[in-house]
Amino acid sequence: MSANGINRALKLQFGLINFESRYLTAEAFGFKVNALGVSMKKKQIWTLEQDEQDGQVVFLRSHLGRYLASDKDGKMTCGAEKQDPDCRFLIVPQSDGRWALQSEPYLRYFGGSAEYLSCFAQVIGEQDLWAVHLALHPQASLLSVARKRYAHLSASDGEISVDSNIPWGVDSLVTLVYLDGKYSLKTCDSRFLSNDGKLMKENSNTTSFTLELKSGKLAFKDCVGKYLTPVGPTGTLRSGRCSKPGKDELFDLEESHPQVVFQAANKRFVSVKQGLNSLSANQDVETDMETFQMEIDKESKRSMFRTNGGTYWALVTHGEIQSTATEVDVNTMFDIEWRGERLALKASNGKYVCTKKNGQLSAVSDTVGDDELFVMKLINRPMLILFGENGFVCHHKNSNTLNANRSVYDIFSLIFNDGAYNIKSVNGKFWYVSSSGFVCSDGEKPEDFFLEFLEPGRVAIKSSDGKYLRGDQGGLLSFSLLAVAIGTDYWYIIDVNKPNCTDDLSSHSGLWRIIEGLHKVVVIMLPISLVLLVFGWIFALVSSLAYSPKLLAGSASYVLFCSLFTLSGVSVYIKYSNLAMEEFQRVVSPENLAHVDVSFGWSLATAWLSFSLEVATGLLLLLAARITQIKGRYDSGRSSNCPNSLLTHQPGTPPGHSGRAAQRAAEVSEDPSSKKTVEMDSQIYSIQPGRGVEHREVER
């Protein structure tokens, strides 16, 4: 929780971009640093920590938990486990918003390019300047440090006012838009704050601000060198007269929790309007009294609901639910059972919350019926930004699919539809699931999706057919499927339904137990394909890191070659299985054959799916090689680290993620316990609520 606000202040995490538009990167091998990153992923994210005695001194901690350091000769490393003297740096902000990092003990400046980084410059040059790209989720609440009030849209006055005690409702949501090293503040109605306090429909020079850091707080400097500050009794947010930031010009960014309204079975909204801390479903309109902030406990994953008065829903005597709790405890936590358009709430007594005839809420039900079901509507996310494990979700440049591994984001519109949501793209088209399982963004008609809030700052998205959106890497998935196929015994299934027989004569077999003399080719070819895929995955990873068209094309050819082994092994198995069946039919009487049902099992289907993904991975690598060849190494780095990361929709339990691959595909899992979530405000994919999309948090 913030020292001044009611929600947790976001950690200052960011990427540093040099004069060549490359990100400062911390490598695990040898704890070395370079400036080779083309987009902001895990290795390019740095956390700022300030010295407790001297607030001007900062430490930069990598994703590995090690600190950036410079020795007296200017050599840079990132292996220090604690804040050593060589890890101390000073931030020297420039007029264009970029930072120069100066070693505090040696007074030299840190800079360079590619793998040639040092901290030896005595004066600031172009190669010593770093643009700051915040790594937090761009949707947050803005808190004035001096006034201890939150910013919110005042639509009637056409301004942003800083006079709210709590960040309540959609008007308190601020979106930070990053462009060319500067930030704009976007309101929930898609307007940009100008330095004169007015709200503009288009982004321009007057709506762009450089970000400065002072004592761990943020300051926004406009195009003429003045800073945003609350002005007047309502705290109108505009540029003031100061050319140096003081306390009035400092702000905190706090995570914005999802805020919801509940509609009970009687079609009324749950409210605290009646007083006496009671919760009743008896209102016909949505106001602040019917809005509740949803907070999720990190350990138990159970949900708490805060009112606009700062109290929590709580289980009291006789199973009643009241808004009396001022602190979180076990009686303020509820389990949510997601049931498509509806949900059920289970209190700490193990009973379900139901709506009585007078509208009052009580946790007294053992089972779920109509009175125990609620519609939950998310009200403070009209604009949806999704951030997953690999990056932001945005449109694929050359197709109607979605990428989920980008360093920049697209803003989607979220439209509520009776417990479900329609997701609209910037072009006015809707998300839908294609017949091939990919999530596309050019639908003419809206298709329903469901949001399930499972962890703090994260959401899972489910399609109307019950499949979850998920991000994965195509090469790794095909390897996993083939390994599962080889290691299981459901390739060939024989069901015997003989009457008057109590013995179970049915059986199933795998690759290792089929008719003698007929399986050697299969036993050899499929494991060879599995081993080759391991090297193929490594080859593809190296190719994607090198951004070499030749290496990418070579990786594609190699993966396609592996798929031939898989295809041959499966085809030979089917052929020999048919021959075995013919031999079986010759030695068994027709009467006994009538009770025998022979079929191929799911292990074989898994092998076929592995083959399909191997072919798809090879084709995507060929496409990546072609795009890299056309656009060039530096161009491709600016636009996307992996142009073919798609959102897909496929059944099956998702495998784990490991490393980075050139191609990433998003698929859908039937198992909600294994689904990948997306990141909300500081983390939902941070909704952060939150990197392709198949049927790629919204982080982070």
C-alpha positions in Angstrom: 0.0 0.0 0.0 1.2 3.5 -0.8 2.3 5.7 2.0 -0.1 8.4 0.9 -2.7 6.5 -1.1 -5.1 3.6 -0.5 -3.5 1.2 -3.1 -0.1 -0.2 -3.6 2.3 2.2 -5.4 3.8 0.6 -8.6 7.4 -0.3 -8.6 9.5 1.9 -10.8 10.6 -0.6 -13.5 11.7 0.5 -16.9 13.8 -0.2 -20.0 16.7 2.0 -21.0 17.0 2.8 -24.7 20.3 4.1 -26.2 20.9 6.4 -29.2 20.7 3.4 -31.5 17.2 2.5 -30.2 18.5 -0.6 -28.5 17.6 -1.7 -24.9 20.1 -2.2 -22.1 20.1 -5.9 -21.5 21.3 -8.0 -18.6 22.6 -11.4 -19.6 22.6 -14.4 -17.3 25.8 -15.8 -18.7 28.7 -14.1 -17.0 26.4 -11.3 -15.7 27.3 -9.2 -18.6 25.5 -6.2 -20.0 25.0 -5.1 -23.6 22.7 -2.8 -25.6 21.4 -5.4 -28.1 17.8 -5.7 -27.1 15.3 -4.7 -29.8 12.3 -4.7 -27.5 11.5 -4.6 -23.8 11.3 -8.2 -22.5 12.3 -9.6 -19.2 16.1 -9.2 -19.7 15.6 -5.5 -20.6 13.6 -4.5 -17.4 15.4 -2.7 -14.6 14.2 -1.8 -11.2 15.2 1.5 -9.6 16.2 1.5 -5.9 17.2 4.6 -4.0 19.8 5.0 -1.3 18.2 5.4 2.1 20.6 8.2 3.2 21.0 10.0 -0.1 17.9 10.2 -2.2 19.8 11.4 -5.3 21.8 8.1 -5.4 20.2 5.2 -7.2 20.9 1.6 -7.8 19.8 -0.3 -11.0 18.8 -3.9 -10.3 18.4 -6.4 -13.2 15.8 -9.2 -13.6 18.4 -11.5 -12.0 18.4 -9.5 -8.8 22.0 -8.3 -9.5 23.1 -4.7 -9.5 24.7 -2.7 -12.3 28.2 -1.6 -11.4 31.2 0.3 -12.8 34.8 -0.1 -11.6 37.5 2.7 -11.7 38.5 1.7 -15.3 34.9 2.1 -16.5 34.3 -1.6 -17.0 30.6 -2.5 -16.6 29.2 -5.6 -14.9 25.9 -6.7 -13.4 26.9 -9.4 -10.9 26.8 -7.6 -7.6 24.4 -9.3 -5.1 24.2 -6.2 -2.8 24.4 -2.4 -3.1 28.2 -2.1 -3.3 29.9 1.4 -3.6 30.6 0.7 -7.4 26.8 0.3 -7.9 26.0 3.9 -7.0 24.8 6.1 -9.8 23.4 9.6 -10.2 20.6 10.4 -12.7 21.3 13.6 -14.8 18.0 14.4 -16.6 18.3 16.1 -20.0 15.9 18.6 -21.6 14.6 16.0 -24.1 13.6 13.7 -21.3 16.6 11.3 -21.6 18.8 10.4 -18.7 22.6 10.4 -18.3 23.8 7.9 -15.7 26.9 9.1 -13.8 28.9 6.8 -11.6 28.8 8.5 -8.2 32.2 7.3 -6.9 34.1 8.0 -10.2 32.0 10.8 -11.8 32.1 9.2 -15.2 29.1 8.7 -17.6 27.7 5.3 -18.7 27.1 4.7 -22.4 28.1 3.0 -25.6 26.6 0.7 -28.1 26.0 -3.0 -28.7 28.5 -5.0 -26.6 30.8 -2.1 -26.1 29.5 -0.4 -23.0 31.6 1.5 -20.5 31.4 4.2 -17.8 34.4 6.3 -18.7 33.1 9.4 -20.5 34.0 12.7 -18.7 31.3 14.7 -20.5 27.9 13.7 -21.7 27.7 12.7 -25.4 24.9 11.3 -27.5 25.9 7.7 -26.8 25.7 8.4 -23.1 22.0 9.3 -23.2 19.2 6.8 -22.4 15.5 7.1 -23.0 13.3 5.8 -20.3 10.5 3.3 -21.2 8.3 2.4 -18.2 7.8 -1.3 -17.8 4.7 -1.0 -15.6 1.2 -1.6 -17.0 0.1 1.7 -18.6 -3.3 2.0 -16.9 -3.0 3.3 -13.4 -4.3 5.8 -10.8 -2.4 9.1 -10.5 -1.9 10.4 -6.9 -0.7 14.0 -6.1 2.0 13.7 -3.4 1.4 17.2 -2.0 -2.4 17.1 -2.0 -2.8 13.4 -1.3 -5.7 13.4 -3.8 -6.3 11.4 -6.9 -6.7 12.6 -10.4 -10.0 12.0 -12.2 -11.8 13.1 -15.4 -14.1 16.0 -14.9 -16.1 15.6 -18.1 -18.4 18.6 -17.4 -15.5 21.0 -17.1 -13.4 19.3 -19.8 -10.4 18.8 -17.5 -8.6 16.5 -15.1 -9.2 17.4 -11.5 -7.0 16.3 -8.6 -9.5 16.4 -5.7 -10.7 12.8 -5.2 -10.1 11.1 -1.9 -10.2 7.6 -3.5 -9.7 6.5 -7.1 -13.2 5.5 -7.8 -14.9 4.6 -11.0 -13.8 4.7 -14.6 -13.1 8.5 -14.4 -10.1 7.8 -12.2 -8.3 5.6 -14.7 -5.3 7.2 -16.5 -3.5 5.6 -19.4 0.1 6.5 -20.1 0.8 6.5 -23.8 4.5 6.2 -24.7 5.7 7.6 -28.0 9.2 8.7 -29.1 10.6 8.8 -25.6 7.7 11.0 -24.2 4.5 10.2 -22.4 0.9 11.5 -22.8 -1.9 11.2 -20.2 -5.0 9.7 -21.8 -8.4 9.8 -20.1 -11.1 7.1 -20.1 -12.9 9.0 -22.9 -9.8 8.8 -25.1 -8.7 12.4 -24.8 -5.2 13.7 -24.1 -4.2 16.2 -21.4 -2.6 19.3 -22.8 -0.1 21.5 -20.9 -2.8 24.3 -20.6 -5.2 21.9 -18.8 -7.5 21.3 -21.7 -8.3 17.8 -23.1 -7.5 17.3 -26.8 -8.7 14.6 -29.2 -5.4 14.3 -30.9 -1.9 13.7 -29.5 0.5 16.6 -30.2 3.6 18.4 -28.9 1.6 20.1 -26.2 0.2 16.8 -24.9 3.6 15.1 -24.7 5.6 15.2 -21.5 9.1 14.0 -20.5 9.3 11.9 -17.4 11.6 12.9 -14.5 12.3 11.2 -11.2 12.8 12.9 -7.9 12.9 11.1 -4.5 11.2 8.1 -6.0 8.3 10.2 -7.4 7.4 11.2 -10.9 7.3 14.6 -12.5 5.9 15.5 -16.0 7.7 18.2 -17.9 6.0 19.8 -20.9 7.4 21.1 -24.2 8.3 24.5 -22.7 10.1 23.2 -19.6 7.2 23.6 -17.1 5.8 20.8 -14.9 2.3 19.5 -14.4 0.8 20.5 -11.1 -2.7 20.7 -9.5 -4.0 24.3 -9.7 -6.8 25.9 -7.8 -9.4 24.6 -5.4 -10.4 21.7 -7.7 -6.8 20.8 -8.5 -7.0 21.4 -12.2 -4.1 19.5 -13.7 -2.0 21.7 -15.9 1.5 23.1 -16.3 2.5 25.6 -13.6 5.1 28.2 -13.4 7.9 26.2 -11.9 10.9 25.2 -14.1 12.1 22.8 -11.3 9.9 20.2 -9.7 8.9 20.6 -6.1 6.6 18.6 -3.9 3.5 20.1 -5.7 4.8 18.7 -9.1 5.4 15.2 -7.8 3.1 12.2 -8.4 2.8 8.5 -7.6 1.4 5.9 -9.9 -0.8 3.3 -8.1 -2.2 0.1 -9.4 -5.8 0.3 -10.5 -7.8 -2.6 -9.2 -10.9 -3.8 -11.1 -14.1 -2.2 -9.9 -17.3 -4.0 -10.5 -21.1 -3.9 -9.9 -23.1 -7.0 -9.0 -26.6 -7.7 -10.4 -28.6 -10.4 -8.5 -31.2 -12.8 -9.7 -33.9 -10.2 -9.0 -32.3 -7.9 -11.6 -31.4 -5.3 -9.0 -27.8 -4.1 -8.2 -26.1 -4.9 -4.9 -25.7 -1.6 -2.9 -24.8 -0.1 0.4 -27.2 2.8 -0.1 -29.6 1.7 2.6 -27.2 2.4 5.5 -26.5 0.3 8.6 -23.7 -1.3 6.7 -26.1 -3.8 5.1 -25.7 -5.2 1.6 -28.8 -5.5 -0.4 -29.7 -6.1 -4.0 -32.4 -3.4 -4.3 -31.2 -0.6 -6.6 -32.0 -0.1 -10.3 -29.1 2.2 -11.2 -25.3 2.0 -11.0 -23.7 4.7 -8.8 -20.7 4.8 -6.5 -22.8 3.1 -3.8 -23.2 0.1 -6.2 -19.6 0.0 -7.2 -17.1 -2.3 -5.4 -13.4 -2.6 -5.7 -12.2 -6.2 -6.2 -8.9 -7.0 -4.5 -7.4 -10.5 -4.7 -5.2 -12.0 -1.9 -1.9 -13.0 -3.3 -1.5 -16.2 -1.2 -5.0 -17.7 -1.1 -6.3 -16.2 -4.5 -9.5 -15.3 -2.7 -11.3 -12.0 -3.4 -12.2 -9.1 -1.2 -14.7 -6.4 -2.1 -14.2 -2.8 -0.8 -16.9 -0.1 -0.8 -16.4 3.5 -1.7 -16.4 4.2 2.0 -13.3 2.1 2.5 -14.9 -0.8 4.3 -15.0 -4.4 3.1 -17.7 -7.0 2.6 -17.6 -9.3 5.7 -19.4 -12.4 6.9 -21.1 -11.7 10.3 -23.4 -13.6 12.6 -26.2 -15.8 11.1 -24.5 -15.8 7.7 -25.3 -12.2 6.9 -23.0 -10.2 4.6 -22.4 -6.6 5.7 -19.8 -3.9 4.8 -18.5 -3.5 8.3 -14.8 -4.6 8.1 -12.1 -2.0 8.1 -9.3 -4.6 7.9 -8.8 -7.7 5.8 -9.3 -11.0 7.6 -10.6 -14.5 6.7 -14.3 -13.3 7.0 -13.7 -10.7 4.3 -12.5 -13.2 1.7 -14.7 -15.0 -0.8 -14.1 -17.8 -3.3 -15.5 -17.1 -6.8 -16.9 -19.9 -8.9 -16.9 -18.7 -12.5 -20.0 -20.0 -14.4 -19.9 -18.4 -17.8 -22.1 -15.3 -17.8 -22.7 -15.7 -14.1 -20.7 -16.4 -10.9 -21.3 -17.7 -7.4 -19.6 -16.4 -4.2 -18.7 -18.7 -1.4 -18.0 -17.2 2.0 -15.5 -18.3 4.7 -18.2 -20.5 6.3 -18.3 -22.7 3.2 -21.8 -21.5 2.3 -22.8 -19.7 -0.9 -24.0 -16.1 -0.9 -27.6 -15.9 -1.9 -30.2 -13.1 -2.4 -33.1 -13.2 0.0 -36.6 -12.1 -1.0 -36.0 -8.7 0.6 -32.7 -8.3 -1.4 -30.4 -8.8 1.5 -27.3 -10.9 1.0 -26.6 -14.0 3.2 -24.2 -16.9 3.0 -26.5 -19.7 3.9 -26.8 -21.9 0.8 -25.2 -25.3 0.4 -25.8 -25.5 -3.4 -26.0 -23.0 -6.3 -29.3 -22.1 -7.7 -30.7 -19.0 -9.3 -30.7 -17.0 -6.1 -26.9 -17.7 -5.7 -25.9 -16.5 -9.1 -24.8 -12.9 -9.9 -23.8 -11.0 -13.0 -20.5 -9.1 -12.4 -19.8 -6.1 -14.6 -16.4 -4.6 -14.9 -16.8 -0.8 -15.0 -13.4 0.8 -14.9 -11.9 -0.9 -18.1 -13.6 0.6 -21.1 -10.2 0.6 -22.7 -8.4 -2.8 -22.5 -4.6 -3.2 -22.6 -3.4 -6.7 -22.3 0.1 -7.7 -21.2 1.2 -11.3 -21.0 4.3 -13.3 -20.3 5.9 -12.3 -23.6 4.7 -8.7 -24.0 1.7 -6.7 -25.1 -1.1 -7.9 -27.3 -1.6 -6.0 -30.5 -2.6 -6.5 -34.1 -0.4 -8.4 -36.5 0.9 -6.0 -39.1 0.1 -8.1 -42.1 -2.8 -10.2 -41.2 -6.1 -10.3 -39.2 -4.5 -12.2 -36.2 -3.0 -10.8 -33.0 0.5 -10.8 -31.6 1.2 -11.2 -27.9 4.9 -10.5 -27.7 5.2 -6.8 -28.6 6.9 -4.0 -26.7 4.1 -1.6 -27.7 0.4 -2.1 -27.2 -2.9 -1.6 -28.9 -5.9 -0.3 -27.0 -9.1 -2.4 -27.4 -12.6 -1.4 -26.4 -14.4 -3.7 -23.9 -18.2 -3.8 -24.4 -20.3 -5.5 -21.7 -23.0 -7.9 -22.9 -25.0 -9.5 -20.0 -22.1 -11.2 -18.2 -19.9 -11.6 -21.3 -17.7 -9.1 -23.1 -17.2 -8.1 -26.8 -13.7 -6.9 -27.6 -13.5 -4.2 -30.3 -10.3 -3.3 -32.2 -9.3 0.3 -33.1 -10.7 -0.3 -36.6 -14.2 -0.9 -35.2 -14.0 -4.7 -35.9 -14.5 -7.4 -33.3 -12.5 -10.3 -31.9 -13.6 -13.7 -32.9 -12.3 -17.3 -33.0 -11.7 -18.6 -36.5 -12.3 -22.2 -37.5 -8.6 -22.8 -37.3 -8.5 -21.7 -33.7 -6.8 -18.4 -34.1 -8.2 -15.3 -32.5 -8.8 -12.7 -35.3 -9.6 -9.0 -35.0 -11.6 -8.2 -38.1 -15.1 -9.6 -37.2 -18.2 -7.8 -38.4 -20.3 -9.3 -35.6 -19.3 -9.3 -31.9 -18.4 -12.6 -30.3 -18.7 -13.3 -26.6 -15.6 -13.7 -24.3 -15.6 -14.1 -20.5 -13.1 -12.5 -18.1 -12.1 -14.4 -15.0 -10.0 -12.6 -12.4 -7.8 -15.2 -10.8 -4.7 -13.5 -9.4 -3.8 -9.9 -8.3 -3.6 -7.8 -11.5 -4.3 -10.7 -13.8 -7.2 -12.0 -15.8 -8.0 -15.1 -17.9 -10.0 -14.8 -21.1 -12.3 -17.6 -22.1 -14.1 -17.9 -25.4 -17.8 -18.8 -25.7 -16.9 -22.5 -26.3 -15.1 -22.8 -23.0 -11.5 -22.6 -24.2 -9.0 -20.2 -22.6 -6.7 -17.9 -24.5 -3.1 -18.9 -23.9 0.4 -17.9 -25.1 3.0 -20.5 -26.0 5.9 -21.2 -28.3 5.2 -23.4 -31.3 8.5 -25.3 -31.4 8.4 -26.2 -27.7 4.8 -27.3 -27.9 5.4 -29.7 -30.8 8.4 -31.2 -28.9 6.2 -31.7 -25.8 3.4 -33.3 -27.7 5.7 -35.8 -29.5 7.3 -36.7 -26.2 3.9 -37.3 -24.7 2.9 -39.4 -27.7 6.0 -41.6 -27.5 5.8 -42.1 -23.8 2.1 -43.1 -23.6 0.4 -46.4 -24.3 -2.8 -45.3 -26.1 -1.7 -45.7 -29.8 -3.8 -48.8 -30.5 -6.9 -49.7 -28.5 -8.8 -53.0 -28.6 -12.2 -53.2 -26.9 -13.7 -56.6 -26.3 -17.4 -56.7 -25.4 -18.0 -60.4 -25.2 -21.3 -61.4 -23.6 -21.3 -63.7 -20.6 -17.6 -63.0 -19.9 -16.6 -61.4 -16.7 -12.9 -61.0 -17.6 -11.7 -57.7 -19.0 -10.2 -58.7 -22.4 -9.8 -55.1 -23.6 -6.3 -53.7 -24.0 -4.3 -50.8 -25.3 -0.7 -50.5 -26.5 2.1 -48.0 -27.2 5.0 -47.9 -29.6 7.0 -50.3 -27.5 4.5 -53.2 -27.4 3.2 -54.0 -30.8 3.5 -57.1 -32.9 7.0 -58.5 -33.0 9.0 -57.6 -36.1 6.7 -54.9 -37.3 7.7 -52.0 -35.0 11.4 -51.4 -35.5 11.0 -48.6 -38.0 8.5 -46.8 -35.8 10.6 -47.3 -32.7 13.6 -45.7 -34.5 12.0 -42.9 -36.5 9.9 -41.1 -33.8 12.6 -40.9 -31.1 15.0 -39.6 -33.8 12.4 -36.9 -34.6 12.2 -36.1 -30.9 16.0 -35.7 -30.5 16.2 -33.7 -33.7 13.5 -31.3 -32.4 15.6 -30.5 -29.4 18.4 -29.3 -31.6 15.9 -27.6 -33.9 14.5 -25.6 -31.0 18.0 -24.5 -30.0 18.8 -23.6 -33.7 15.6 -21.6 -33.9 16.3 -19.7 -30.7 19.8 -18.7 -31.9 18.4 -17.7 -35.3 15.7 -15.5 -33.6 18.3 -13.8 -31.4 20.7 -13.2 -34.4 17.9 -11.9 -36.7 19.6 -13.5 -39.6 17.4 -14.4 -42.6 19.8 -17.2 -43.6 19.7 -18.7 -40.1 16.0 -18.4 -39.9 15.6 -20.1 -43.3 17.9 -22.8 -42.2 16.0 -23.3 -39.0 12.8 -23.5 -41.0 14.2 -26.2 -43.3 15.5 -28.1 -40.3 12.2 -28.1 -38.5 10.4 -29.2 -41.7 12.9 -32.0 -42.1 12.1 -33.1 -38.5 8.4 -33.2 -39.4 9.2 -35.7 -42.2 10.6 -38.1 -39.6 7.4 -37.7 -37.5 5.2 -38.1 -40.5 7.1 -41.2 -41.7 7.0 -42.8 -38.2 3.3 -42.3 -37.8 2.5 -43.4 -41.3 4.5 -46.6 -40.9 2.8 -47.3 -37.6 -0.6 -47.0 -39.2 0.4 -49.2 -42.1 1.8 -51.9 -39.9 -1.1 -51.7 -37.5 -3.5 -52.4 -40.5 -1.3 -55.3 -41.6 -1.4 -56.7 -38.0 -5.2 -56.4 -38.0 -5.4 -58.3 -41.3 -3.3 -61.1 -39.9 -5.5 -61.1 -36.8 -8.7 -61.4 -38.9 -7.2 -64.5 -40.6 -6.6 -66.4 -37.4 -9.8 -65.4 -35.4 -13.2 -66.6 -36.3 -15.9 -64.1 -37.5 -18.0 -64.9 -34.4 -15.3 -63.7 -32.1 -14.4 -60.7 -34.3 -18.0 -59.4 -33.9 -17.2 -58.6 -30.3 -13.9 -56.8 -31.0 -13.7 -53.1 -31.7 -10.3 -51.8 -32.8 -9.3 -48.1 -33.0 -6.4 -45.7 -32.8 -6.0 -43.9 -29.5 -5.2 -40.4 -28.3 -1.5 -41.0 -28.3 -1.6 -41.3 -32.1 -3.7 -38.1 -32.3 -1.1 -36.3 -30.2 1.7 -37.4 -32.6 -0.4 -36.0 -35.5 -0.9 -32.7 -33.7 2.9 -32.6 -33.1 3.5 -33.1 -36.8 1.0 -30.2 -37.6 2.8 -27.9 -35.2 6.2 -28.8 -36.6 5.0 -27.9 -40.1 3.4 -24.6 -38.8 6.6 -23.7 -37.0 8.7 -24.3 -40.1 6.4 -22.2 -42.2 6.3 -19.4 -39.7 10.1 -19.4 -39.5 10.2 -19.1 -43.3 7.9 -16.2 -43.1 10.1 -14.6 -40.4 13.1 -15.1 -42.6 11.4 -13.4 -45.5 10.2 -10.4 -43.4 13.7 -10.0 -41.9 15.3 -10.1 -45.3 12.9 -7.4 -46.7 12.9 -5.0 -43.8 16.5 -5.4 -42.6 17.9 -6.2 -39.2 17.4 -2.8 -37.6 13.9 -2.2 -39.1 12.6 -5.6 -37.9 14.0 -4.9 -34.5 12.0 -1.7 -34.2 8.7 -3.1 -35.2 8.6 -6.5 -33.6 10.9 -9.0 -32.1 8.8 -11.9 -33.5 6.4 -10.9 -36.2 4.4 -14.2 -36.2 3.3 -14.6 -32.6 -0.3 -15.4 -32.9 -3.3 -15.8 -30.6 -4.8 -19.2 -31.1 -7.6 -21.3 -29.7 -6.8 -25.0 -29.3 -7.8 -27.6 -26.8 -5.3 -29.3 -24.5 -3.3 -28.7 -21.4 -0.7 -26.0 -22.0 2.9 -27.0 -21.6 5.3 -24.9 -19.6 7.1 -21.9 -21.0 10.9 -22.1 -21.4 13.2 -19.5 -23.0 12.4 -17.5 -26.1 11.6 -18.8 -29.6 11.4 -17.0 -33.0 7.7 -18.0 -33.3 5.2 -17.9 -30.5 1.6 -19.1 -30.8 -1.2 -18.6 -28.4 -3.6 -21.5 -27.8 -6.5 -22.3 -25.7 -6.5 -24.8 -22.8 -9.5 -26.6 -21.5 -7.9 -26.8 -18.1 -8.5 -23.6 -16.1 -5.9 -24.5 -13.5 -3.2 -24.4 -16.2 -4.4 -21.4 -18.2 -2.1 -18.5 -18.6 -3.3 -15.2 -17.3 -2.7 -11.8 -18.7 -1.3 -8.7 -16.7 -4.3 -5.6 -15.2 -2.9 -2.2 -14.4 0.4 -3.0 -13.0 0.6 -6.5 -13.8 -4.2 -8.2 -16.2 -3.0 -11.3 -20.2 -0.9 -6.5 -15.8 -6.3 -6.9 -17.2 -2.9 -5.9 -15.7 -5.5 -6.1 -15.7 -1.9 -6.2 -17.8 3.4 -11.0 -25.4 0.4 -13.5 -29.8 -3.2 -14.3 -29.3 -4.7 -17.7 -30.1 -8.6 -19.4 -29.3 -0.5 -13.9 -27.0 -1.9 -10.6 -19.0 -3.4 -8.6 -20.8 1.6 -7.3 -16.3 4.1 -8.7 -16.7 
